[in-house]
Amino acid sequence: MRIRHLVSWITVAGVGLAALLFQILSSEPPRIFQQIFGTQNSPRKAILPSTLSLRQLPGNQFSELPLYPKNIFDKSANEDRTSKVSDDEEACWKKVESQFLPNEFIDYSRTHWNDSIGGWYFANNIEHAVAPQVSVAGRFLYGLARAGLLDGKEIERNDQEALEELAEVSAVDPTNAAPWLYAAIVEARGGNTRQASRFLKLALSTTRFDSYLHEVTTAIFERVKTEGDLVEAVAVWSRSPIPNYTVIREFVRGQMGAEKIGLMMMNDGLNPDRLVSDLDWFPIEYAIGKKILDDVGSKGRYPDHQSLLHIKAQRSPISLDQSWRALRENCNIRSLAPIVGEIQKHLSDHRQTQ
């Protein structure tokens, strides 16, 4: 099984929610993660980081980008640590952890998550990964999983089933380039270049790129009501699978229409009204789109994803910077209370405008 790398992420307002709380290091799993995932599957230690970071998985590498700090850790016990946890950080985390109270957030949310995405997506038990999907988002992500293109979820690969799922998604959501594009990648991988070319043309005839992660993060965070709920929601999202985006860059390199694909992947990030990352836009999608534009020598002037995070942070409705500083200073989970209310208001406002 491939080792999965994970950096604390959920970059709302330019500094990640997960970066508020979690960097994955060796040691015993905190009690809260044992409650959520069980001892064997939980992250081994969480601390309070001091740097901006984005989630990273092997299929979505950004080795040439300067943003990523060197404190990127794997959650596997077989991976060597490359940094040490300071005594102050560990003491602060232990203090925060001691403030967690048992709650029913995971159990309360599970049925909603199963309906909106699918139980297989959040399940640790691989046997649950074959459940039929009822939502468009669930079917798309399940199709990627079957194709081996969903980083963080490994199930038995079946390209034919993957293509069938992606075709169903395209039929329901015909203006979305993502299912056509991934179908083209699967066909090209199987040597069916004519069908791959056909699917790429269909992708280029669409108007947007949507990998349905909006549905995933909304489903996770819309039921958060307390600071403890927020931490558990962050833990769930930080372990959630995401599409392999770098295969898109590799596939469209040298293809006609690559620039349009890149721009569609950047579109949410370029929208000035989409301010909250991981809820309104996804920096990893933007970054891959920007690299595609760089590959084709695009003359368009666009900020890199790090700059865009900071630009949007100035107008974000979520006050992560202040809460982050307060959490590090007093190690009190109540420092997260403002974020809870702001996230709920933001999601409510978004629903009203749809």
RARA-V980381 format. One record per pair of residues at least 12 apart in sequence whose C-alpha atoms are under 6 Angstrom apart, sorted by the first residue. I is the first residue (numbers start at 1). J is the second residue. If there is no record, write none. Layout:
BEGIN
I/J ; I/J
END
This chain:
BEGIN
5/57 ; 5/74 ; 6/55 ; 6/56 ; 6/57 ; 6/74 ; 7/55 ; 7/56 ; 7/72 ; 8/22 ; 8/23 ; 8/55 ; 9/54 ; 9/55 ; 10/278 ; 11/277 ; 12/276 ; 12/277 ; 13/276 ; 13/313 ; 13/316 ; 14/309 ; 14/310 ; 14/313 ; 15/52 ; 18/234 ; 20/324 ; 21/48 ; 22/46 ; 22/47 ; 23/46 ; 23/47 ; 24/45 ; 24/46 ; 24/73 ; 24/75 ; 25/44 ; 25/45 ; 26/44 ; 26/45 ; 27/44 ; 27/45 ; 28/44 ; 29/43 ; 29/44 ; 29/45 ; 30/45 ; 43/75 ; 47/89 ; 47/93 ; 59/244 ; 60/246 ; 92/331 ; 96/331 ; 96/332 ; 96/333 ; 105/229 ; 117/138 ; 118/138 ; 136/169 ; 137/212 ; 139/165 ; 140/166 ; 143/162 ; 143/165 ; 143/166 ; 146/158 ; 146/162 ; 147/159 ; 147/162 ; 149/244 ; 150/242 ; 150/243 ; 150/244 ; 151/241 ; 151/242 ; 151/243 ; 151/244 ; 152/241 ; 153/241 ; 163/183 ; 166/179 ; 175/206 ; 175/207 ; 176/206 ; 176/208 ; 176/209 ; 177/203 ; 177/206 ; 177/208 ; 177/209 ; 178/209 ; 178/210 ; 180/199 ; 180/203 ; 181/200 ; 181/203 ; 184/196 ; 184/199 ; 184/200 ; 208/264 ; 209/264 ; 209/265 ; 214/279 ; 227/336 ; 227/337 ; 249/292 ; 259/293 ; 262/289 ; 262/292 ; 262/293 ; 265/285 ; 265/286 ; 265/289 ; 266/286 ; 266/289 ; 268/281 ; 269/281 ; 275/312 ; 275/316 ; 283/305 ; 287/305 ; 318/342 ; 323/335 ; 323/336
END
